[in-house]
Amino acid sequence: MNSRFAKLLVAAVFASLTFSLSLHAEVFSVTIPIPPLAETGYFKLGTTKNPAGHEINVNSRSLLFDGQPVFPVMGEIHYARVPQAEWREELLKMKAGGVNIVATYVFWIHHEEIEGQWDWSGQRDLKKFVATCGDLGLKVVVRCGPWCHGEVRNGGLPDWVQAHKDWKLRSTDTNFLAATKILYGEIAKKLSGQLWKDGGPVIGIQVDNEFGGSPNYLMALKKMAIEAGLDVPLYIKTGWPAMKTPVPLGELLPLFGAYPDGFWSRSIKPMDGNDWENFTFKITRTDTGVGNDTLKVEKVGDTAGTEKYPHLTCEIGGGMPASYHRRINYDERDVESVVLTQLGSGSSLLGYYMYHGGQNPEGKLSTLQESQATGYANDLPIKSYDFNAPIGEFGQINPQYYWLRRLHLFLHDFGAPLAQMPVFITTDRVTKKSDTETLRWSARSDGNIGYVFVNNYQRLQPMPAKTNVQFKLNLPGGEFVFPAKPVTIPADSFFFWPFNLNLAGATLVYATAQPICRAGDTFYFAETPGVEAEFVFDQSGLVGQGVFENVKPSRKPAIHLQTKSGQKIQIVLLNQADSLALQKTAEGKVVFQKPSTASIAKVSTEALRPAGPAREIPLSSGKSHIAIAPNDSDFTNAAVWKINLPTQLDLKTNPLLRIHYIGDVARLTLNGKLIADNFYAGRPFDLGLKRYGQEIFAGDLRLEVLPLRQDAPIYIEPKDCPDFGTNRTLLKLQSAEIVQ
């Protein structure tokens, strides 16, 4: 912003408005200087150019593509948890949702469960998965471990590695590194020809995960990766936990995470940790709550030197699975509002964990899920890793998919300048969970254009409306107050508004609506429900008026503009439902495609056995003292039903068997083999039928459900707690249906 622009605000733009602080307004103010130039030159990257001459680089604010800032979207999917036959379709769903980088773990135990016997076949075929991503125009970040976690047995370390009691795992112990060197060598073989330098999609390698010990170990892994031939532009580590001794500057990019709530909490109370902080705007990046069941983080703050790196994320919670003792069930607003606070806190890469759920593959020696029986902190389902992600384990599209897609459309069209904008946060910030009165907001700006972010939302905590709000931005060119008239920030709302935004030559001084995308010379915005939409343009560059008040949502253009240079521009303001239905075709055309109404058919069930007595739930020893999940023997007391599927189903339509029940744990078996399991969390229990072929019709499909105890020492969301009445236990099969 310059002095000319500041004068325009008063002299021209607000000629028909009262441009002043209302006597009754609560004005929220922040000073925004011209930021210093981004730093670079100290990043130790691999080969940055591919054979076509395109280059991936980085500075202290963002990733760069061919020297220009970019704002990518990264989504996690685990190839070994999704059948190979489904990869292409599911990756296309991710791409349609706005993901352009795929992240995936390589779980060592999935590939070398028995020492020396490597398995890269079928859904474990890393090379084919990466090649499929490349065919679809998706870049890839491979998270190599050796320890990954990902709720896998031993965090992904094979049992035979764990058995070496004389090895110091996840350290520079020579025996452990020798075994890891073989793993990295195998990964390198599978990625040969698929790296960026070869014209392939793999742009990044992550070493280990959630490591807070000596940086020497991480540096040894990076050296090992390079020596194995894993030469990529980006070498990565997770930014949490904060390290006492930082990795040498520029060697590994730290990527961060933030979850609305965690299944790993030792508590069985709602939001009983620090996760509420992820609903606030902050400068620090390290989330002390992520994985704190195993990390035991006490230090609050970032590793020294973190500010030298761009704020990149790899684990914003796209969903959350139910552990046995803690049955999380996010609302889609929980996800979207945390993403918005990350965006408003300076992030320049949105990375989701998980973006697509999955199922654990078959193990040769054991089931492959995390469990307390294997010395880990939580009990997870044997098969399901649905994660309640934007895309579920069978390809179901969940509500947050549409909210996130809308945000990703904005980043694809407007994200490049935003990626270089620092964040500015008022000193009057929220410092405790119970503070619902302080307005949570931030601004990102280059000193000229920018955005104000507001998050008046917190999971499981009603947030009251904030009345008579105006924002005062002390910009280099002068003081800027907007909106012209104070507004009420609605209860439980979240949004961002632009200021001084260039729209094809017309300067949008501000709008009380959220930008979505551009299609040619038409710009699409989403209304902020409960706030009158107002668009104010710099009239000096226009033919005709530039102030538009009380704009009504419609799919048709609400505003037509013409610049003095002859450029014609249209503004479309959409209501919330239409904004979530908007998508862009590959040709850049805007279409509206709301979720189709599912065809539902009832499925007949045959009761084979009533439930026996509810089990006594044991608690783990030690400090955590949490409930332990049932084992196979406990299911001798489960209620059992035979599921009779209609044989005329067309499996090509990917039909789902959807079971609505109330109980503790449910399982589906096919001819006596476990194919799906579910910890009751208020969500339906789904089974994708397509992947089982005709066997699903010819075989013996059974549902087993254990009773839920009223006094069970587990957490279930308040909205999902069933009514026990006077009963001590509860078990109901409410319905079984086919959803197409």
C-alpha positions in Angstrom: 0.0 0.0 0.0 1.2 3.5 -0.7 0.2 7.0 0.3 -1.9 7.4 -2.9 -3.9 4.3 -2.0 -4.4 5.6 1.6 -5.8 8.9 0.1 -8.1 7.0 -2.2 -9.6 5.3 0.7 -11.0 8.6 2.0 -11.2 10.7 -1.2 -12.9 8.2 -3.5 -13.7 4.8 -2.3 -15.8 5.8 0.7 -17.4 8.8 -0.9 -20.8 7.2 -0.2 -20.0 5.6 3.1 -19.1 6.8 6.6 -15.4 5.8 6.8 -14.7 6.2 10.5 -14.5 4.3 13.7 -18.0 4.0 15.1 -18.4 5.3 18.6 -19.9 2.0 19.6 -17.4 -0.2 17.6 -14.9 -2.6 19.2 -11.9 -2.0 17.0 -9.3 -4.7 16.6 -6.0 -3.3 15.5 -2.7 -4.6 14.2 0.4 -2.9 12.7 1.6 -4.3 9.4 5.0 -3.1 8.2 6.6 -3.8 4.9 8.1 -7.3 5.6 11.8 -8.0 4.9 12.8 -10.1 2.0 12.6 -13.8 2.3 15.9 -15.5 3.2 17.5 -18.2 1.1 20.9 -19.6 0.2 21.4 -21.9 3.3 19.1 -24.8 2.3 20.9 -28.0 1.6 18.8 -29.5 -1.1 19.2 -32.4 -3.5 18.9 -32.0 -7.3 16.3 -29.3 -7.8 15.8 -29.5 -11.6 14.0 -32.2 -13.6 14.9 -33.1 -17.2 12.3 -30.7 -18.5 14.1 -27.8 -16.7 11.5 -27.2 -14.0 13.0 -26.4 -10.6 11.7 -26.9 -7.1 13.4 -24.7 -4.4 12.6 -23.0 -1.1 13.1 -19.8 0.8 12.3 -18.9 4.4 8.6 -18.3 3.5 7.5 -20.9 1.0 8.3 -23.5 -1.6 9.2 -22.2 -5.0 8.5 -23.6 -8.5 10.6 -22.2 -11.3 11.6 -19.4 -9.0 8.0 -18.4 -8.1 6.2 -19.0 -4.8 3.6 -21.7 -4.7 1.1 -22.8 -2.1 0.6 -26.6 -2.5 -1.9 -28.9 -0.8 -0.6 -32.3 0.4 -2.7 -35.2 1.4 -1.7 -38.5 3.1 -2.7 -41.9 1.8 -1.0 -45.1 2.6 -0.6 -47.3 -0.5 -0.3 -50.5 1.6 -3.6 -49.8 3.2 -5.5 -49.5 -0.1 -5.9 -52.3 -2.7 -3.9 -51.6 -5.8 -6.9 -51.9 -8.0 -8.4 -48.9 -6.3 -5.4 -46.6 -6.3 -6.1 -44.7 -9.5 -9.7 -43.9 -8.7 -8.9 -42.8 -5.1 -6.0 -40.6 -6.2 -8.3 -39.0 -8.7 -10.7 -38.2 -5.9 -7.8 -36.6 -4.0 -6.8 -34.6 -7.0 -10.4 -33.4 -7.5 -10.4 -32.3 -3.8 -7.5 -30.0 -4.6 -4.5 -32.2 -3.5 -1.5 -31.8 -5.7 1.1 -33.6 -3.5 0.6 -37.1 -2.2 2.4 -38.1 1.0 2.8 -41.8 2.0 4.6 -43.8 4.7 6.8 -46.8 3.9 6.1 -49.1 6.8 9.1 -51.3 7.2 7.0 -54.1 8.8 4.7 -54.2 5.8 7.7 -55.1 3.6 10.1 -57.1 5.7 8.0 -58.7 8.4 10.3 -61.7 8.3 14.0 -60.8 8.1 15.4 -61.0 4.6 12.0 -61.7 3.0 10.9 -58.6 1.2 7.4 -58.1 -0.1 6.7 -55.3 -2.6 3.9 -57.0 -4.3 0.2 -56.1 -4.8 -0.9 -53.2 -2.6 2.7 -53.1 -1.2 4.0 -52.1 -4.6 5.6 -48.7 -3.8 7.0 -48.3 -7.3 3.7 -48.8 -9.1 1.9 -46.5 -6.6 4.3 -43.7 -7.2 4.2 -44.2 -10.9 0.4 -44.0 -10.8 0.7 -40.7 -8.9 3.0 -39.4 -11.6 0.6 -40.5 -14.4 -2.1 -38.4 -12.8 0.1 -35.3 -12.4 0.5 -35.7 -8.7 3.9 -35.0 -6.9 4.9 -37.4 -4.1 6.6 -37.1 -0.7 7.8 -40.5 0.6 8.1 -40.8 4.4 10.8 -43.5 4.7 11.0 -44.1 8.4 12.6 -46.4 9.7 10.1 -45.5 12.5 6.9 -44.0 11.1 4.2 -44.7 13.8 1.0 -44.3 11.7 -0.7 -46.5 14.3 1.2 -49.5 12.9 2.6 -52.3 15.1 5.9 -51.2 16.6 5.5 -47.9 14.8 6.5 -49.8 11.6 9.6 -51.5 12.9 9.5 -55.3 12.3 9.3 -57.6 15.3 12.8 -59.0 14.5 14.3 -55.5 14.8 12.5 -54.9 18.1 13.8 -58.3 19.3 17.5 -57.0 19.2 17.7 -55.9 22.8 21.4 -55.0 22.3 20.5 -52.5 19.6 19.7 -48.9 20.5 16.8 -48.3 18.1 16.4 -44.9 16.4 20.0 -43.9 17.0 23.4 -44.0 15.4 23.9 -47.5 16.8 25.8 -49.2 14.0 23.7 -52.4 14.0 20.5 -50.5 13.8 21.8 -48.2 11.0 23.1 -51.2 9.1 19.6 -52.7 9.0 18.1 -49.3 8.1 20.6 -49.0 5.3 19.2 -52.1 3.7 15.7 -50.7 4.0 16.7 -47.4 2.4 18.5 -49.3 -0.4 15.3 -51.3 -1.1 13.2 -48.1 -1.1 15.8 -46.5 -3.5 15.4 -49.5 -5.9 11.7 -49.1 -6.0 11.9 -45.3 -6.6 14.6 -45.6 -9.3 13.4 -43.6 -12.3 10.6 -42.0 -10.2 12.6 -39.2 -8.6 12.2 -35.6 -9.7 15.7 -35.5 -11.2 14.7 -38.4 -13.5 11.4 -36.8 -14.6 9.4 -38.6 -11.9 7.0 -37.3 -9.2 9.0 -37.9 -6.0 10.1 -34.4 -4.8 10.7 -35.1 -1.1 12.0 -37.7 1.4 11.2 -37.7 5.1 13.6 -39.3 7.5 12.1 -41.0 10.6 9.2 -39.3 12.3 8.4 -37.3 15.5 12.0 -37.5 16.6 13.4 -35.3 19.4 16.7 -36.8 20.2 20.2 -36.2 18.8 20.2 -34.5 15.4 23.2 -36.8 14.5 20.7 -39.7 14.0 18.6 -37.6 11.5 21.7 -36.4 9.7 22.9 -40.0 9.4 19.6 -41.0 7.8 19.8 -38.2 5.3 23.4 -39.2 4.4 22.2 -42.8 4.0 19.3 -41.7 1.8 21.6 -39.7 -0.5 24.1 -42.6 -0.7 21.3 -45.0 -1.6 20.5 -42.7 -4.6 17.5 -40.9 -3.1 18.5 -37.5 -4.5 15.5 -35.2 -4.2 14.9 -31.5 -3.9 13.4 -31.6 -0.4 14.6 -33.5 2.7 12.2 -33.4 5.5 11.6 -34.1 9.2 8.6 -33.5 11.4 8.9 -30.2 13.3 7.6 -31.8 16.5 8.7 -32.4 19.2 10.9 -29.4 19.7 14.5 -30.5 19.7 17.0 -29.3 22.4 19.8 -29.4 19.8 18.6 -28.3 16.3 19.5 -30.1 13.1 22.2 -28.0 11.3 20.6 -25.1 9.5 19.0 -25.9 6.1 19.6 -29.6 6.2 16.0 -30.8 6.9 12.8 -28.9 6.4 10.6 -29.2 9.5 6.9 -29.9 8.7 4.3 -29.4 11.4 0.9 -30.6 12.5 -2.2 -29.6 14.3 -5.2 -31.7 15.3 -8.6 -30.6 16.7 -8.4 -33.4 19.3 -6.5 -36.6 19.7 -7.4 -40.3 20.3 -4.0 -40.6 22.0 -4.9 -38.4 25.0 -4.8 -40.4 28.2 -8.0 -38.6 29.4 -11.6 -39.7 28.8 -12.9 -36.2 29.2 -13.8 -33.9 26.3 -10.9 -31.7 24.9 -8.9 -32.4 28.1 -5.5 -31.2 26.8 -3.9 -28.4 24.8 -5.7 -29.1 21.5 -7.9 -26.0 22.1 -4.8 -24.0 21.2 -5.2 -25.2 17.6 -8.3 -23.1 17.3 -6.3 -19.9 18.0 -3.8 -18.0 15.8 -0.2 -18.2 17.0 3.3 -17.6 15.8 4.7 -20.8 17.3 4.3 -23.8 15.1 4.9 -26.8 17.4 1.8 -28.6 18.6 2.7 -30.1 21.9 -0.4 -32.3 21.8 0.5 -34.3 18.7 1.4 -37.9 19.8 2.0 -36.8 23.3 1.1 -40.3 24.5 4.5 -41.5 23.4 6.5 -38.3 23.2 5.8 -36.9 26.7 6.5 -33.4 25.5 6.9 -30.8 28.3 8.6 -28.0 26.4 6.3 -25.4 24.9 7.7 -23.6 21.9 9.7 -24.2 18.7 13.1 -25.5 18.1 15.7 -22.7 17.9 16.0 -21.5 14.3 12.5 -22.6 13.2 11.8 -19.1 11.9 14.4 -19.6 9.2 12.2 -22.1 7.5 8.8 -21.8 5.8 5.8 -22.8 7.8 5.0 -26.1 6.1 2.6 -28.7 7.5 2.2 -32.5 6.9 -0.2 -33.4 9.7 -3.2 -31.2 9.9 -5.9 -33.5 11.2 -8.2 -34.3 8.2 -10.0 -36.6 10.6 -9.4 -38.8 13.7 -9.8 -42.5 14.3 -11.4 -44.0 17.4 -9.0 -45.7 19.7 -10.6 -48.1 22.1 -10.5 -45.8 25.1 -11.1 -42.5 23.3 -13.8 -42.5 20.5 -13.2 -39.2 18.7 -15.9 -38.1 16.1 -15.0 -34.8 14.5 -17.5 -32.4 13.1 -16.4 -31.1 9.7 -16.2 -27.6 11.2 -13.6 -28.9 13.6 -11.4 -29.8 10.7 -12.0 -26.7 8.6 -11.5 -24.2 11.5 -8.2 -25.7 12.5 -7.1 -25.5 8.8 -8.1 -21.9 8.8 -6.1 -21.1 11.9 -3.0 -22.8 10.4 -3.5 -20.7 7.2 -4.0 -17.5 9.3 -0.9 -18.4 11.4 1.4 -18.3 8.4 1.4 -21.8 6.8 2.4 -22.0 3.2 1.8 -25.7 2.7 -1.4 -27.4 3.9 -0.7 -31.1 4.5 -3.4 -33.4 5.8 -3.0 -36.6 7.9 -5.0 -38.5 6.9 -6.7 -37.3 3.7 -7.7 -40.8 2.7 -8.3 -43.7 5.1 -7.5 -47.3 4.6 -7.4 -50.8 6.0 -4.4 -52.6 7.5 -3.1 -55.3 5.1 -2.8 -59.0 6.1 0.3 -59.8 8.3 2.3 -63.0 8.0 3.1 -63.2 11.7 0.6 -61.0 13.4 -2.0 -58.3 12.9 -0.3 -55.1 12.1 -2.2 -52.5 14.1 -0.9 -50.5 17.1 -2.0 -52.1 20.4 -1.1 -51.9 24.1 -0.2 -55.6 23.9 2.8 -54.7 21.8 4.0 -52.0 24.2 2.4 -49.1 22.5 0.1 -46.6 24.0 -3.3 -47.3 22.4 -5.5 -50.0 21.1 -6.6 -49.4 17.5 -8.9 -51.6 15.3 -7.3 -54.6 13.8 -8.4 -53.8 10.2 -9.8 -50.3 10.0 -7.7 -47.2 9.5 -10.6 -45.1 8.1 -9.5 -42.2 10.2 -12.8 -40.5 9.5 -10.8 -38.7 6.8 -12.1 -36.5 4.0 -12.1 -39.8 2.0 -12.9 -42.9 3.9 -11.3 -46.3 3.9 -13.7 -47.5 1.1 -13.6 -44.3 -0.9 -16.6 -42.6 0.9 -16.6 -38.8 0.6 -17.1 -37.2 4.0 -18.4 -33.7 4.7 -15.1 -32.1 5.3 -14.0 -33.0 1.8 -16.2 -30.3 0.4 -15.1 -27.6 3.0 -11.5 -28.3 2.3 -12.0 -28.4 -1.5 -13.4 -24.9 -1.4 -10.3 -23.7 0.5 -8.0 -25.5 -1.9 -9.7 -23.8 -4.9 -8.8 -20.5 -3.3 -5.1 -21.5 -2.8 -4.8 -22.7 -6.4 -5.9 -19.3 -7.7 -4.7 -16.9 -5.0 -2.2 -18.8 -3.0 1.1 -17.9 -4.6 1.2 -14.3 -3.2 -0.3 -15.5 0.1 2.5 -18.0 0.5 5.0 -15.1 0.8 2.9 -13.1 3.3 4.0 -13.0 6.9 1.5 -13.3 9.7 0.6 -10.4 12.0 -1.2 -11.2 15.3 -2.5 -8.8 17.9 -1.0 -8.9 21.3 -4.5 -9.4 22.8 -4.5 -13.1 22.3 -6.4 -16.0 23.9 -4.3 -17.7 26.6 -6.7 -20.2 28.1 -9.3 -22.7 26.9 -12.2 -21.0 28.7 -11.7 -17.6 27.0 -14.6 -17.4 24.7 -14.9 -13.6 24.7 -11.6 -12.5 23.0 -11.9 -12.4 19.3 -9.5 -14.8 17.6 -8.1 -13.1 14.5 -4.9 -12.5 12.5 -3.8 -10.8 9.3 -1.4 -11.9 6.5 -0.1 -9.2 4.3 2.9 -8.0 2.2 2.3 -4.5 3.5 -0.2 -3.8 0.6 -2.6 -6.6 -0.2 -3.7 -9.2 2.4 -6.3 -11.1 4.3 -7.9 -10.9 7.7 -8.7 -14.3 9.3 -11.3 -14.9 12.0 -12.0 -18.1 13.9 -14.9 -17.6 16.3 -15.1 -21.4 16.7 -13.8 -24.0 19.1 -14.6 -27.7 19.2 -17.2 -28.7 21.8 -17.2 -25.1 23.1 -20.0 -22.7 22.1 -18.5 -19.4 21.0 -20.8 -16.3 21.4 -21.2 -13.7 18.7 -18.9 -10.7 18.8 -20.8 -7.4 18.1 -19.8 -4.1 16.6 -16.5 -5.3 15.2 -14.2 -3.3 12.9 -10.6 -4.0 12.0 -7.9 -1.4 11.9 -4.8 -2.2 9.9 -1.9 0.2 10.4 -0.3 -0.3 6.9 2.8 1.5 5.6 0.7 3.7 3.5 -1.7 4.7 6.3 -4.4 3.6 8.6 -7.1 1.4 7.1 -10.3 0.6 8.9 -12.9 -1.9 7.6 -15.8 -2.7 7.2 -17.1 0.9 7.0 -19.9 0.0 9.4 -19.3 -2.3 12.4 -20.5 -5.9 11.9 -21.4 -8.8 14.2 -19.2 -11.8 14.0 -21.7 -14.7 14.2 -21.4 -17.3 16.9 -19.3 -20.4 15.9 -18.2 -18.9 12.6 -14.9 -18.9 10.8 -13.8 -17.1 7.6 -11.3 -14.8 6.0 -11.8 -11.5 4.1 -9.5 -9.9 1.6 -8.2 -6.3 1.4 -6.6 -4.4 -1.5 -6.9 -7.5 -3.7 -6.2 -7.1 -7.4 -9.0 -8.7 -9.5 -7.9 -8.6 -13.1 -7.0 -4.9 -12.8 -9.8 -3.8 -10.4 -8.6 -3.2 -6.8 -11.0 -4.7 -4.3 -10.4 -2.5 -1.2 -12.2 -5.0 0.9 -15.1 -7.5 0.9 -17.0 -9.0 3.8 -17.1 -12.3 1.8 -14.6 -15.0 1.3 -12.9 -15.5 -2.1 -13.1 -18.9 -3.7 -11.6 -18.9 -7.2 -11.4 -17.3 -10.6 -12.8 -18.6 -13.9 -11.7 -16.3 -16.7 -12.9 -12.8 -15.8 -15.4 -14.0 -13.2 -14.5 -14.2 -9.6 -16.4 -16.4 -7.1 -16.9 -15.5 -3.4 -18.7 -17.3 -0.6 -21.0 -15.4 1.7 -20.1 -15.2 5.4 -23.4 -16.5 6.8 -25.0 -13.9 9.1 -22.9 -11.0 7.7 -24.2 -8.6 5.1 -22.0 -8.9 2.0 -20.3 -5.7 1.0 -17.8 -5.2 -1.9 -15.8 -1.9 -2.0 -13.6 -1.2 -5.0 -11.1 1.6 -5.7 -13.4 3.7 -7.9 -10.5 5.6 -9.5 -9.8 2.7 -11.8 -13.4 1.9 -12.7 -16.0 3.2 -15.1 -19.1 3.5 -12.8 -19.7 2.8 -9.2 -17.4 0.8 -7.0 -19.4 0.4 -3.7 -21.8 -2.5 -3.5 -23.8 -3.1 -0.3 -26.1 -5.8 0.8 -25.1 -8.1 -2.1 -27.4 -11.2 -2.3 -26.1 -14.7 -3.0 -26.8 -16.2 -6.4 -25.1 -18.4 -9.0 -25.5 -15.5 -11.4 -23.1 -12.5 -11.3 -24.2 -10.0 -8.7 -21.6 -7.3 -9.7 -20.5 -6.2 -13.2 -17.4 -3.9 -13.4 -15.4 -2.3 -16.1 -12.0 -0.8 -15.6 -10.9 2.3 -17.4 -8.7 0.2 -19.6 -11.7 -1.7 -20.8 -11.4 -4.9 -18.8 -14.8 -6.4 -17.9 -15.1 -8.2 -14.6 -17.9 -10.1 -12.9 -18.4 -11.1 -9.2 -20.5 -14.0 -8.2 -21.5 -14.4 -4.5 -22.5 -17.9 -3.5 -24.5 -19.0 -0.5 -22.7 -21.6 1.7 -24.3 -24.7 0.1 -23.5 -23.5 -3.4 -19.9 -22.6 -2.5 -19.3 -26.1 -1.1 -20.8 -27.6 -4.3 -18.5 -25.5 -6.6 -15.7 -27.3 -8.4 -13.6 -26.5 -11.4 -13.1 -28.8 -14.4 -9.7 -29.5 -15.9 -10.4 -26.8 -18.4 -11.1 -24.2 -15.7 -14.9 -24.1 -16.0 -16.9 -23.8 -12.9 -19.6 -26.4 -12.3 -21.8 -27.1 -9.3 -22.1 -30.7 -8.2 -23.7 -31.3 -4.8 -23.3 -34.7 -3.2 -25.8 -37.0 -4.9 -28.6 -38.5 -3.0 -27.6 -42.1 -2.1 -29.8 -45.0 -3.2 -30.5 -47.0 -0.1 -31.9 -50.5 0.1 -32.5 -52.4 3.3 -30.6 -55.6 3.9 -32.1 -58.5 5.7 -30.3 -59.9 8.8 -30.8 -63.2 10.6 -30.1 -63.3 14.4 -27.9 -66.3 15.1 -26.9 -65.7 18.7 -27.8 -63.2 21.4 -25.1 -61.5 23.3 -23.7 -63.0 26.5 -22.7 -61.0 29.6 -20.8 -57.8 28.9 -17.1 -58.3 29.6 -15.3 -56.7 32.5 -13.0 -54.1 30.9 -9.4 -54.4 32.2 -7.2 -51.3 32.6 -3.6 -51.1 31.5 -0.9 -50.9 34.2 1.3 -47.9 34.8 0.4 -44.2 34.8 -1.9 -44.2 31.8 -4.3 -46.8 33.3 -6.6 -46.9 30.2 -9.2 -49.4 29.0 -7.9 -52.4 27.0 -9.7 -53.5 23.9 -11.4 -56.9 23.6 -9.5 -59.9 22.1 -10.8 -62.8 20.0 -11.9 -64.8 23.0 -14.2 -62.0 24.2 -16.2 -62.3 21.0 -17.6 -65.7 22.2 -20.1 -63.4 24.1 -20.9 -61.2 21.1 -24.3 -61.1 19.5 -24.1 -62.5 16.0 -26.2 -61.8 12.8 -26.0 -63.3 9.4 -26.0 -60.6 6.7 -28.0 -61.6 3.5 -26.9 -59.3 0.7 -29.0 -58.9 -2.5 -27.3 -60.8 -5.2 -28.3 -58.4 -8.0 -25.9 -55.7 -6.8 -23.6 -54.1 -9.4 -20.2 -54.1 -7.8 -18.9 -51.6 -10.3 -20.9 -48.9 -8.6 -18.9 -49.5 -5.4 -21.8 -50.2 -3.1 -21.4 -50.0 0.6 -22.9 -52.1 3.3 -23.8 -49.6 6.0 -24.6 -50.8 9.5 -26.1 -48.6 12.2 -25.6 -50.1 15.6 -25.0 -49.3 19.3 -22.5 -51.4 21.0 -18.9 -51.5 22.1 -17.0 -53.1 19.2 -18.4 -54.6 16.0 -16.7 -56.9 13.5 -17.6 -58.4 10.1 -16.3 -61.8 9.1 -16.5 -63.5 5.8 -16.3 -67.3 5.9 -14.9 -66.9 9.4 -12.2 -64.4 8.4 -12.1 -60.9 9.9 -12.6 -58.4 7.1 -13.6 -55.2 9.0 -13.9 -54.0 12.6 -15.3 -50.9 14.3 -15.1 -49.2 17.7 -18.5 -47.6 18.2 -18.2 -43.8 17.9 -21.6 -42.7 16.7 -20.7 -43.2 13.0 -22.0 -45.9 10.7 -20.0 -49.1 10.3 -19.3 -49.3 6.5 -17.9 -52.1 4.4 -17.0 -51.5 0.7 -18.3 -54.6 -1.1 -16.5 -54.1 -4.4 -13.1 -55.2 -3.2 -14.4 -58.7 -2.2 -15.9 -59.6 -5.5 -18.5 -62.3 -5.9 -17.2 -64.0 -2.7 -19.1 -61.5 -0.7 -22.4 -62.9 -2.1 -21.5 -66.6 -2.0 -19.8 -66.5 1.4 -21.0 -66.5 5.0 -21.0 -62.8 6.0 -21.6 -62.3 9.7 -21.8 -59.3 12.0 -20.6 -59.7 15.6 -21.3 -57.0 18.2 -20.2 -56.7 21.9 -22.5 -54.9 24.4 -21.6 -51.4 25.5 -21.4 -50.9 29.3 -22.8 -47.7 30.7 -19.8 -47.6 33.2 -17.2 -48.3 30.5 -14.0 -46.3 31.2 -14.0 -44.9 27.6 -14.7 -41.5 26.0 -17.6 -41.1 23.6 -18.4 -37.7 22.1 -21.3 -36.1 24.1 -23.5 -36.0 20.9 -22.9 -39.7 20.4 -23.5 -41.1 23.9 -26.5 -43.4 23.7 -29.4 -43.3 26.1 -29.0 -46.3 28.4 -32.2 -45.5 30.4 -32.2 -47.9 33.4 -30.0 -50.5 31.5 -26.5 -51.3 32.6 -25.5 -52.3 29.0 -26.8 -51.6 25.6 -26.6 -53.4 22.3 -28.8 -52.6 19.2 -28.6 -53.5 15.6 -30.6 -50.5 14.3 -30.4 -51.2 10.6 -28.3 -52.7 7.8 -28.6 -51.2 4.3 -26.9 -50.9 0.9 -25.8 -47.4 0.0 -25.0 -46.9 -3.7 
